[in-house]
Amino acid sequence: MLRNWAGNHTYVAERVHHPTSVDELSEIVARSDRVRALGTRHAFTDLADSIGDLVSTQDLGQDIDIDAVRRVVRVSGGVSYGVLAGRLAEAGWALATMASLPHISVAGAIATGTHGSGDRTGSLAAAVAALEMVGADGELRTVSRGEPDFDGSVVSLGALGVTTHVTLDIEPSYDVRQDLYTDLPWDVAVEHLDAITASAYSVSLFTDWLSGTVQQVWLKSRGTVPPADLFGSAPAAATLHMLAGADVEAVTRQGGVSGSWHQRLPHFRLEFTPSRGEELQSEYLVPRPQAPAAIERLRALAPSYAALLQVAEIRTIAADSLWLSGAYDQDVVAFHFTWLRDVSGVYAALPAIEEALLPLGGRPHWGKCFAASADLLRPLYPRFDDFRDLVSGVDPSRKFQNAFLERCLELGA
């Protein structure tokens, strides 16, 4: 019985294949009636499931080929960001950003619009220069930045094929220091939100939404210079985990000690179980001007969902041009929820949260728990129907479709 990482979804696929070459993958896809790619199983829903076949990308190789002249790296889609980052750092190169978990696969994270944090930093998908994928006919094709279909093909939810390799932008390696502050009053946080998120290269605010303060602020600064005083909030006296009672050994080095970018930008260390594991997650990306209103609404709603919440996180992401990206055409503030693994309770709480955030332009993270269906999602994505047309042209037989795509994009058989 195959389950996702969180343990809340059991896959219904009839078969799970583990191809070890692109040729083998192509043969499987060509003969399948329904098929989906399966990465590190970090989606919290049925996004990666299929009523037919699943093809794991984990055995398709660990290619990591650096092109120093073009400043790109070509990597197998099933490679985790943690493995890729380690190899890049050894060679003196870096990515612009990383997600909080380094355990997620490159192709899966990109396909769902996963991100890190930073006012001037785009999502993981924004770094994509080219994709190689096996289409419905079993043929391998490449789509590159600048081509007509590229912006619709990157955050694709697996609807266009199985990604075998991704080419990503890279830059020279750099150091990062991580400093934590505690108990930032909410009125100060809201009044100075822009200054706070601009105070470091990557900024995360952690809260329970009930207290009068933001309990923790994580500042990840490039270089060795400490950040300025954070509006009177106290520097953390010891290493902290954002989840109460969790093992601090799992988090990346704090206390202002500089280290390689790949050992500071994620919240969690690759060699440890990320977060707690037994949890659900939701996230909504709200246009930056609407962030104060979103904060006000979430604080007002907090008593209705506080018993389900382990912690909430606020981050920022720069705009991109990718059709189904949460940051398409606008800078956003992301409101993330780490829930207890109470499926019925969480899904009962989500409609009220979405009633508060979707009218502000809030877009759900595709890989996490949300309740909105296609009728509510379509107005949030100006290129929604363009993406549906792209899918129809690339996969007219709907080989890569599943219940999630039918529910969220009205992409049925």
Long-range contacts (C-beta under 8 A, 24 or more apart in sequence): 2-41, 3-41, 4-41, 4-42, 4-43, 4-44, 4-48, 5-40, 5-41, 5-42, 5-277, 6-42, 6-44, 6-277, 6-278, 6-279, 6-280, 6-281, 6-341, 7-277, 7-278, 7-341, 8-44, 8-280, 8-341, 8-343, 9-43, 9-44, 9-45, 9-46, 9-49, 11-38, 11-48, 11-49, 11-54, 12-46, 12-49, 12-50, 12-51, 13-49, 13-50, 13-51, 13-52, 13-53, 13-54, 14-51, 14-52, 14-53, 15-52, 15-53, 15-54, 16-53, 16-54, 16-55, 16-56, 17-53, 17-54, 17-55, 17-56, 18-55, 18-56, 18-58, 18-59, 19-55, 19-56, 19-59, 19-60, 20-59, 20-60, 20-61, 21-60, 21-61, 22-60, 22-134, 22-140, 22-164, 25-55, 25-60, 25-134, 25-162, 25-164, 26-134, 26-138, 26-139, 26-140, 27-138, 28-53, 28-55, 29-55, 29-134, 29-135, 29-136, 29-138, 29-161, 29-162, 29-399, 30-137, 30-138, 31-138, 32-399, 33-399, 34-399, 34-400, 34-401, 34-402, 35-162, 35-399, 35-400, 36-158, 36-400, 36-402, 37-77, 37-107, 37-108, 37-158, 37-162, 37-163, 39-77, 39-78, 39-104, 39-105, 39-107, 39-108, 40-78, 40-80, 40-103, 40-104, 40-105, 40-108, 42-101, 42-103, 42-104, 42-105, 42-108, 42-367, 43-108, 43-112, 43-367, 43-368, 44-280, 44-281, 44-367, 44-368, 44-369, 45-367, 45-368, 45-369, 45-404, 46-402, 46-403, 46-404, 47-112, 47-157, 47-158, 47-366, 47-367, 47-402, 47-404, 48-108, 48-158, 49-402, 49-403, 49-404, 50-402, 51-402, 51-403, 55-162, 57-105, 57-107, 57-108, 57-162, 57-163, 57-164, 58-105, 60-164, 63-165, 64-88, 66-91, 66-93, 66-170, 68-93, 71-169, 71-170, 71-171, 72-129, 72-167, 72-168, 72-169, 72-170, 73-167, 73-168, 73-170, 74-130, 74-165, 74-166, 74-167, 75-106, 75-165, 75-166, 75-167, 75-168, 76-106, 76-164, 76-165, 77-105, 77-106, 77-107, 77-108, 77-163, 77-164, 77-165, 77-166, 78-105, 78-106, 78-107, 79-105, 79-106, 80-104, 80-105, 80-106, 80-270, 81-105, 81-106, 81-109, 81-124, 81-266, 82-262, 82-266, 82-270, 83-270, 85-261, 85-262, 86-262, 86-270, 88-170, 88-173, 88-262, 89-173, 89-260, 89-261, 89-262, 92-172, 92-173, 93-170, 93-171, 93-172, 93-173, 94-170, 94-171, 94-172, 94-173, 94-174, 94-261, 94-262, 95-127, 95-168, 95-170, 95-171, 95-261, 95-262, 96-121, 96-122, 96-127, 96-169, 96-171, 97-121, 97-122, 97-123, 97-124, 97-127, 97-202, 97-265, 98-124, 98-261, 98-262, 98-265, 98-266, 99-124, 99-266, 100-204, 100-266, 100-267, 100-268, 100-274, 100-275, 100-313, 101-266, 101-267, 101-268, 101-274, 101-275, 102-262, 102-266, 102-268, 102-269, 102-270, 102-274, 103-268, 103-270, 103-274, 106-166, 106-168, 107-163, 107-166, 108-367, 110-154, 110-155, 110-163, 110-166, 111-154, 111-155, 111-156, 111-157, 111-158, 111-163, 112-155, 112-157, 112-365, 112-366, 112-367, 113-155, 113-322, 113-324, 113-325, 113-326, 113-327, 113-365, 113-366, 113-367, 114-365, 114-367, 115-315, 115-317, 115-326, 115-327, 115-334, 116-202, 116-265, 116-315, 116-317, 117-202, 117-203, 117-204, 117-220, 117-315, 117-316, 117-317, 117-334, 118-201, 118-202, 118-203, 118-316, 118-317, 118-318, 119-197, 119-198, 119-203, 119-316, 119-318, 119-331, 120-318, 121-201, 121-202, 121-317, 121-318, 122-317, 122-318, 122-319, 122-320, 122-327, 123-317, 123-320, 123-322, 123-325, 123-326, 123-327, 125-154, 125-155, 125-320, 125-322, 125-325, 126-318, 126-320, 126-322, 126-325, 126-327, 127-168, 127-169, 128-154, 128-166, 128-167, 128-168, 128-169, 129-167, 129-168, 129-169, 130-166, 130-167, 131-163, 131-165, 131-166, 131-167, 132-163, 132-164, 132-165, 132-166, 133-160, 133-161, 133-162, 133-163, 133-164, 134-161, 134-162, 134-164, 135-160, 135-161, 135-394, 135-395, 136-161, 136-394, 136-395, 136-396, 136-397, 136-399, 136-400, 140-164, 149-390, 149-394, 151-321, 151-322, 151-323, 151-383, 152-322, 152-323, 152-324, 152-383, 152-386, 152-387, 152-390, 153-390, 154-322, 154-325, 155-322, 155-323, 155-324, 155-325, 155-366, 156-324, 156-387, 157-324, 157-366, 157-404, 157-405, 157-409, 158-400, 159-391, 159-395, 159-400, 159-401, 159-405, 159-409, 159-411, 160-390, 160-391, 160-394, 160-395, 160-400, 161-394, 161-395, 161-400, 173-260, 173-261, 174-222, 174-223, 174-261, 175-222, 175-223, 175-224, 175-258, 175-259, 175-260, 175-261, 175-264, 176-201, 176-202, 176-220, 176-221, 176-222, 176-223, 176-258, 176-259, 176-260, 176-261, 176-264, 176-265, 177-220, 177-221, 177-223, 177-224, 177-226, 177-256, 177-257, 177-258, 177-259, 177-264, 178-218, 178-219, 178-220, 178-221, 178-252, 178-253, 178-254, 178-255, 178-256, 178-257, 178-264, 179-218, 179-219, 179-221, 179-226, 179-227, 179-235, 179-236, 179-254, 179-255, 179-256, 180-216, 180-217, 180-218, 180-219, 180-235, 180-236, 180-240, 180-254, 181-216, 181-217, 181-219, 181-230, 181-233, 181-234, 181-235, 181-236, 182-215, 182-216, 182-217, 182-233, 182-234, 182-235, 182-236, 182-240, 183-213, 183-214, 183-215, 183-233, 183-234, 184-213, 184-214, 184-217, 184-230, 184-231, 184-233, 185-212, 185-213, 185-214, 185-233, 186-212, 186-213, 186-214, 186-295, 186-299, 188-231, 188-232, 188-233, 189-214, 189-295, 190-292, 190-295, 190-296, 192-231, 193-291, 193-292, 193-333, 195-231, 196-230, 196-231, 197-316, 197-333, 199-227, 199-228, 199-230, 200-227, 202-265, 202-315, 203-315, 203-316, 204-267, 204-313, 204-314, 204-315, 205-313, 205-314, 205-315, 206-242, 206-311, 206-312, 206-313, 206-314, 207-311, 207-312, 207-313, 207-314, 208-302, 208-306, 208-309, 208-311, 208-312, 209-298, 209-299, 209-301, 209-302, 209-305, 209-306, 209-309, 209-312, 210-302, 210-303, 210-306, 214-314, 216-240, 216-242, 218-242, 218-254, 218-267, 220-264, 220-265, 222-261, 223-258, 224-258, 226-256, 242-267, 242-311, 242-313, 243-275, 243-276, 243-310, 243-311, 243-338, 244-310, 244-311, 246-275, 246-276, 247-272, 250-274, 250-275, 275-338, 276-310, 278-341, 279-310, 279-338, 279-339, 279-340, 279-341, 280-338, 280-339, 280-340, 280-341, 280-342, 280-343, 280-346, 280-368, 280-369, 281-336, 281-337, 281-338, 281-339, 281-365, 281-368, 281-369, 282-336, 282-337, 282-339, 282-346, 282-350, 282-353, 282-364, 282-365, 282-368, 282-369, 282-370, 283-334, 283-335, 283-336, 283-337, 283-364, 283-365, 283-368, 284-334, 284-335, 284-353, 284-354, 284-357, 284-358, 284-362, 284-363, 284-364, 284-365, 284-370, 285-317, 285-326, 285-327, 285-332, 285-333, 285-334, 285-335, 285-362, 285-363, 285-364, 285-365, 286-332, 286-333, 286-334, 286-335, 286-357, 286-360, 286-361, 286-362, 286-363, 287-330, 287-331, 287-332, 287-333, 287-360, 287-361, 288-316, 288-330, 288-331, 288-332, 288-333, 290-333, 290-360, 290-361, 290-362, 291-333, 293-360, 294-333, 294-335, 294-356, 294-357, 294-360, 294-362, 297-356, 297-357, 297-360, 298-335, 298-353, 298-356, 298-357, 301-352, 301-353, 301-356, 304-349, 304-352, 305-337, 305-349, 305-352, 305-353, 307-345, 308-339, 308-340, 308-342, 308-345, 308-346, 308-349, 309-337, 309-338, 309-339, 309-340, 310-338, 310-339, 310-340, 311-338, 312-336, 312-337, 312-338, 313-338, 323-381, 323-383, 323-384, 323-386, 323-387, 324-366, 324-381, 324-383, 324-384, 324-387, 326-363, 326-364, 326-365, 326-366, 328-381, 328-382, 328-383, 329-382, 330-361, 332-363, 334-365, 335-362, 336-365, 339-369, 347-371, 366-408, 372-408, 373-407, 373-408, 374-407, 374-408, 374-409, 374-410, 377-408, 377-409, 384-409
